Amino acid sequence: AWQRIESLSALPKLLKRGASYVVAPAPATLDRCRLVDRTDTSFAARRWLGHCSGRSAIGRKPARASPRSRPRRAGASPTPPQLAVQAMRIVLAVLAGTVRALVPARRASLAARGRPLDAITLHGSQGSRSPLVNWYLEEIGAPYEMAPPRPSGHPFGQIPYATEGDVGVFESGAILLYAADKYDSRCATPEDRAKYTKWVVWANAALDPICFVENENGQVIGTRLDQPGRALSVLDELLAKSEYIVDNEFSVADVAVASYLNYVPLFFPRVALGVAPNVDAYMKRCAERPAFAAAFGAQHAAAVVGAVDRGAEGAGKLFGIF
C-alpha cells in the first residue's frame, strides 16, 4: 500500500507498525512510500524490491536470516535499537538522494559566477580514501566522474588520483586543495586559502596518526581517539566554541578533519568514544550531512552516529547520570 509521509520523523513510526521496508518511487521523493513486508515472498513483492533495489529503493533487499539473527519466537517485533538503526539508514539514504537532486542547481550557480565546470576524473574505490574527495565534490556541487583504480597516471600506482585535462593530482589532501582552488570561492586568494590549507595538511600529518596507530611494519593496530591527548583536547576546546573548524561554516577543512575522525568507527566498531564530547558531537554532525552519506554510504554514516551515541551513553553512566 502507498502511504503519504509528511516528514522524516514519521519513518520510525512506520517501522514500529510492522513495515520492514520503506521504498520511494524516486530518491528525493517523500510524497509516497510503499510499505513492503519482508515476510512477503510473493512474486509481486520480490519484483518490486528487485526493481527498486537497483534504481530508487530506500532500504534493502530481504536476506536470509542466520540462526543468531532469527527471533526467538514467531512474529517477534524488532527491538528498539534495531528500529533506530533501520530508521537512521532510511533517513540517510533519503538525504543522500536529495543531495544528488540539488547538484545541478549548484553547478548552475558555479557557472553563473564564471567558475570553470570541467569535470574532474577521480580514480578510486569505496575502500580507499577517495570517498573523502567525493564528499567535498558533492558538497560544493563540482562535476566529477569516477574511473577504475587502474590504470591511472599515479607515479606509485595508488589511489585516489584525480585528473582534469593535462593536470594530474595524487594524495587525498592535495586533491581537496586543488578542488578548493578551482571551485570554492572562499579560496580565491592566498590569504583566504591559508585558513583552510593548514587544516587539510594538519589532518593528513597529525590527525591521521591519532586515528590510526601503526606498528613498525606500517600495519594499523589501534586508535588513540578513545584516549586523552593534547591534540584531541585542543580540537575539543575549539569545537566547544564553533560547530565547524573555520568561521563556524562547513568547508574543505571539515572534510579533511572529519573524514579521518569518522573512519575510526568503521575500522574499530567497538571504539569507546566519550573522551572528547565536542569532537564526538562534531563527528555526528558531519556524518549526518547528506553529502557524507552520498559519498561514504548510509551504512558508514550510521556506524558513526551509533558509535557517538554509545559513547555519550557510556560517559553518562560514568559520571552517574542515568
Buried (B, 14 or more C-beta within 10 A) or exposed (E): EEEEBEEEEBBBEBBEEEBBBBBBBEBBBBEEBBBBEBEBEEEEBBEBBEEBBEEBBBBBEBEEEEEEEEEEEEEEEBEEEEBBBBBBBBBBBBBBBBBBBBBEEBBEEBEEEEBEEEEBBBBBEEEBBBBBBBBBBBBBBBBBEEBEBEEBEBEEEBBBBBBBEEEBBBBBBBBBBBBBEBBBEBBEEEEBBEBBBEBBBBBBEEBBEBBBBEEEEEEEEBBBBBEEEEEBEEBBEBBEEEBBBBEEEBBBBBBBBBBBBBBBBBEBEEBBBBBBBBBBBBBBBBBBBBBBBBBBBBBBBBBBBBBBBBBBEEBEEEEEEE
